[in-house]
Amino acid sequence: MSNGNQYSDMSAEEQLTPTTRRENERRNIFEDVVAEENVFQFVGSTKGHTTTARSVIAKAYATQCLGDASETIIQQISKDRIGIAAKKQPPHQQQLTKPFDGPGRTVAQ
């Protein structure tokens, strides 16, 4: 008779996956991942490899994606983020020059 807790240290995937496959499987392991302010960061795989991440931090205005995604999806998220990030820049990073109309006339402030 088997104990129902014999697999308590293993995930459901590990219980169902043959040992030889787990040993040969490529894994990406990340620790202490930080996305600084106003950056796009992808942590994962575009080829379906298992990814493990722990202690993940995203600072202000950062876009951080974790997991498995295709190159096309990552590129689309990056393109979509460009417009959003430009609008949400902190005041110290926004354009400091005033727009001009013609030779040196300041547009309404």
C-alpha positions in Angstrom: 0.0 0.0 0.0 1.5 3.4 -1.0 1.4 6.6 1.0 -0.6 9.4 -0.7 2.2 11.9 0.1 5.1 10.1 -1.6 5.3 12.8 -4.3 4.9 15.8 -2.0 8.2 17.3 -3.0 7.5 16.9 -6.8 5.2 19.0 -9.0 2.5 17.3 -10.9 4.5 17.7 -14.1 7.5 16.0 -12.5 5.3 13.1 -11.4 4.1 12.5 -14.9 7.4 13.2 -16.8 9.8 10.3 -17.3 13.1 10.9 -15.4 15.2 10.7 -18.6 13.3 13.5 -20.2 13.7 15.7 -17.1 17.5 15.2 -17.0 17.9 16.1 -20.7 15.5 19.0 -20.7 16.9 22.5 -21.1 16.0 24.8 -18.3 16.5 28.5 -17.8 16.9 29.6 -14.2 16.9 33.2 -13.1 17.4 34.7 -9.7 17.4 38.3 -8.4 16.0 39.8 -11.6 15.5 43.5 -11.7 13.8 45.6 -14.4 15.1 49.2 -13.9 12.8 52.2 -14.5 11.2 52.6 -17.9 12.6 49.4 -19.5 11.2 46.4 -21.3 12.4 43.1 -20.1 11.6 39.5 -21.1 12.6 36.6 -18.9 11.8 33.2 -20.4 12.1 31.2 -23.5 11.1 31.6 -27.1 11.7 27.9 -27.7 9.5 26.3 -25.1 12.2 25.6 -22.5 11.2 25.4 -18.8 11.9 28.7 -17.1 12.2 29.3 -13.3 12.5 32.8 -11.9 12.6 33.9 -8.3 13.0 37.3 -6.6 11.7 39.3 -9.5 11.4 43.1 -9.2 10.0 45.7 -11.7 10.7 49.4 -11.0 8.5 52.3 -12.0 7.2 52.3 -15.6 8.9 49.0 -16.4 7.3 46.3 -18.6 8.3 42.8 -17.6 7.2 39.6 -19.2 7.9 36.2 -17.7 7.3 32.9 -19.3 7.2 31.3 -22.8 6.4 33.5 -25.8 7.2 33.6 -29.5 9.5 36.1 -31.1 6.5 37.7 -32.8 4.7 38.2 -29.6 7.7 39.7 -27.8 8.3 42.1 -30.7 4.6 43.1 -30.7 4.7 43.8 -26.9 7.8 45.8 -27.3 6.3 47.9 -30.1 3.1 48.4 -28.2 5.0 49.5 -25.1 7.0 52.2 -26.9 3.9 54.5 -27.2 2.8 53.8 -23.6 6.2 54.3 -22.1 6.7 57.6 -23.8 3.5 59.0 -22.2 4.4 57.8 -18.7 8.0 59.0 -18.4 8.7 60.7 -15.1 9.1 64.5 -15.3 12.9 64.3 -15.1 13.0 62.2 -18.3 10.5 64.1 -20.4 11.6 66.4 -23.1 12.9 69.6 -21.6 13.0 71.7 -24.7 9.9 73.7 -25.8 8.4 73.1 -29.2 8.8 75.8 -31.7 6.7 76.9 -34.7 8.9 78.3 -37.5 12.1 80.2 -36.7 12.1 80.5 -33.0 8.6 81.4 -32.0 7.4 79.5 -28.9 4.1 77.6 -29.2 1.6 78.1 -26.3 3.0 77.1 -23.0 
